[in-house]
Amino acid sequence: MDKKIREYILVTIGSILVAAGIHFFLVPNNLAAGGVSGLAMVIGRYAPSIPIGLLMLVMNVILFVVAFILLGSGFGAKTIYSSLSLSGIIWLFERIMPMNAPITGDVFIELIFGILISAIGMGIIFNQDASTGGTDIIAKIINKYAHIDIGKSLLLSDFVITLLAAIAFDARTGMYALLGVVINGFVIDTVIEGLNVSKQVMIISSKAEEVKRFILEDLGRGATVYTAKGAFTEEEKEIITTTIGRKEVIRLKNFISEIDKRAFMTIIDAHETLGEGFKDISSI
C-alpha cells in the first residue's frame, strides 16, 4: 500500500476514535476537556441549536486562516484533513446517532472512557505527523508572541477552556474536564510511545554466522558486530546487536532457540528508532 494512502487511512481511523470519544461520552456530560471540541461545548451551552460538529468546523477554519496569517504556511495537508474530518465525523454522528442523555449517568466512568478512546485516536493521528488543529494552533500562536513553551502554551489554552466550562456549567463539571485534560496528555504519550517501540537485541552465540545471515536475509534488518572477551573464560566472542520490530523479535528468538540452546540474548525496548527501515530521520 502506498505510504501516503496508509497515512491518511490511519488519520481517518484516529479521527473516528476521537469523534466517538467526544460525541458518545464527553458531550452528553458537558465534559469540555480542552481543545476546539471543548470550546464548542461551551458555546453550545448558550447556542444549543447549533451542532457541536458545525461549531468545530467553523472554529477550525477560522483558526487555520489566523494561523496562515500569523504563523505562515507551516501546517501540512494531513493536519488540515485531520481537523476538518474530525469536525465532519462528529457532525455526522450528531445527525445519525444523536445523544440525548449520557449512556450510564456516571460522569467519572464516562470521562475515563471518553478520554481513553479519544486519546488513543489522537495518538494515532500524532504518530502520522498530523494533529487535530484547534488548540495546537492557539498554543503555537501563544508560543510565538508570548515566548511561552509549546507544552505550557497548550496547557494554558486547555486550562482556559476548562475554566470556561466551569463557568458555563458548574465547578464540578469544570474540575472533571480539567482532570480529563491531564489524563488525555498521559494517554496520548503512552499510545505514541507504544506505537513506536522497537526492540534492541544483543546476541552471543556459537552460531554467529547463521544468526547474522538470518537477521540480514530473513528479517531484512541490519546488524552490528563487536568482538569482546569473556571475563571468566577470557575467550573472544562476537556480539551481534540489531534493532528490530516486536514481531521480528519472536521470529529471531525462535530461530536462535532452534540452532543454539546455549546462546545468550538480551532484549530491551527502544522507544524511538530513526533511520533506515524505521522512521525517516528527516521527518523529525
N, C-alpha and C positions, 0 to 999 in steps of 0.2 A: 504494500500500500504506500502511495506517495506520502512523504513526511508531512507536507502541508495539510493534506486531507486528514491524516491521522490527528494532527494537532487540533484542527477545527472540530473534529468529531469529539475529541476529549474535552475541548472547551464547551461544546454543546452539552455533553453529559454533566460536566461540572455546573453549568448554568441551570440545568433541570434540577439538580440536587439542591442548589442554593434556593431556587424558586420554591421548591417543595417545602424546605425547612421554614422559609419565611411565610408562605401562604397558609400552610396547614397548622403550624404551631405558634409562630411568633405574632402574626397579625391578629388572630382571634383573641389573644391575650393582651393586646396592646403593648407587646414587648419590643419597644423601639431600641434594639441593641446596636446602635450606631449605624453608620452607612446611610446611603441615599434611601434605602428601604425604611430605616428608622425615621428619617426626616419626613418621608412620605406618610408614615403612620401618624405622626404628629399633625401634619397638615390635614390629613384625612379626618382627624378628630373634629376639626372645625368645618370641614367640607366633605361630609360623609358620602355625598352623591358622586364624588369623583373617584374612579377606581384607583387603587394603590399602584397598579401596573402603569396606568396612564401618567400618574404623577411622577413615578420614577423615570419614565421615558422622557417626559418634558424636562425634568431636572438634569438628567444625564446629557441631553442635547445642549442645554444651557451651559452646563459645566464644561463640555468639550469645546464649545465656542469660546468661553472665557479662557480655557487652557491654551488654545491655539493663539489667542491674543497675548496672554501674559507669559506663557511658557514656551511658545514656539510649537513646531510640529513634531514634538517628541513622543507622540502617542501612536503606537502601532495599530495596524488594522485589526489584530486579534483582540486588543483591548476594546476598541470601538465595537467590534462584533459581539464580544462577551457582554459588555454593559447593556447594549441595545437588545440582545437576545434575552438576557435576564429579565429586563422590563417587559418584553413581549410575552415571555412564557408565564410570568406572574399574571399579566393581563388576561392571557388565555385561560389560566387556572380559575381566575375570578369569574369568567364567563361560563365555563363548562362545569366547574366544581366549586360553587360558592360556599364559603364557610360562614354560617350564620351564628355559630356558637363554638366555643372550644371543644375539642374532642373528649377530654376527660374531666375538665373542671379543676384539675390540679396544675396550678401555674408553674410550680417548680419542675415537675416532670416534663411538661411541655416546653419549658425553657431549655432543659437539657437536650431533649430530642431535637428541637428546632435548631439549636446551636450546633449540635453534633453533625446533623445532616447538612446544614448549610456550610459549616466549616470544612467538612470533607470535600464538598463541591468547590469551595474557594481554593483549597489546597491543590486540587486537580488543575484548576484554572491557572493559579500562580505557577505551577510546575511547567506549564506550557509557555512561560514568559509573557503571560497576559495578566490582566486584572479586571475587576468589575467596575473600574472607573470610580465614580462617586467621590467618597471622602479621600480616596487616594489622590485625586486631583486637588482637593482642598488642602490636603497635607503638603503637597508639592508647592502650592502657592504660598502657604504659610512659611515653608522652609526657605523659599527663595527671597521673600520680602521681610520676614521677621528673623531669619537666620536661626531657626529652631530645627533641631534634628528631625528627620522624617518620622522616626518612630514616635517621638514626643508630639510631633505635629498631628499625626494620625490619632494618637490617644486623646489629644486636646479636642480635635474636631468631633470624635465619637463621644467624648465626655459632655460636650456642649449639647449634643443631640439627646443623650440620656437625661440631661438636666431639663431640657425642653419637654421630654416625656414625663418627667416628674411633675412639671407644671401643668401639662395638658391632661394628664390622667390623675395620678396620685403618687405620693412619695414611695409607697410600697412597690408600685409598678416601675418607677424610675430606678429603684435600687436593684430590682430583678434585672432590668435592662443593663445596668452597669455591670452586674455580675456576668451577664451574657457576653459583654464586650471582652472582659478578662478571659473567660473560658474560651471564647472564639479565637483569641490570639494564640493560646496554648495549643488548641486542637489543630489549627492551621499549620503551625510549626511542626507538630508531630506528624501530620499527614505528609507534608513536603519532605521531611527527613526520611520517613518510611518509604516513600516512592523512589528516593534517590539512593537508598542504601545498597551498596555492593559489598563484596567480601574480599578482604585481603588475606591471601593464603601463603603460608610458608611450609615447605615440604623438605624433609630429609629422607632420602630413600636409596636403597641399593640398586633400584631400577630407575635411576635418574634419567637415562636416555629415553626410556619408554614413557616416563611421566612428561618430559619435555615435549615429546612427539605428540602425545595425547592433547596437551594444552594448546599447542600450535596448530595441529591439523584437525583434531576432532572438535575442540571448543572454539577454535579460531581466535584465540587470545594470545597476547604476548606474555613473555616471562623474562625475569632477570635471574642470573645465576651468580652466586657468590661461592668462594671457597673458604671453608672455615675448619679449624682444628678442634676436635673434642677435648674438653678439659681432663677427662678421666683416661680415655684411650690414647689421646694425642694423635689420633688418625685424622687425616684430611678428608673432608667430605664436601660434596656440593650441596648448597642450599638454594632451592628454587623458590622464587617468590612470584606471585601473579595476583592480579585483581580481576575478579570475575563476578558475574551476576549470581543471585541466590539460587536459581535453578541449576546453574552450571556447577555450583559447589556440590550438589548432590551427585551429579554425574562424576565429578572428579573424585569424591570420596569413595564412591562405589568402585571406580576403576582401580584406585590405589589399593583398596582392601582386597581386590582380586589378585593383584600381581605381587604385592609386598605386605604381608601381615605385620612386619616389624617396622614399617615406615612410621615416621614422626611428622605430625601436622599440627599447625596452629592456625586458627581461623578467627579473624577479628572483623568487626564492622567498619567499613569505610563510608562515612556519612555523606560524602560528596566526592565523586571521581570525575575529573575533567581530562579530556584528551581523546586520542583515537580509540574508537569502539565504545565511547561513553558520551557524555555531554560535551558538545563543542566548546572548547575553551574560549573561543572568540565571542561566545554568546553572553559571557558574564560582564 
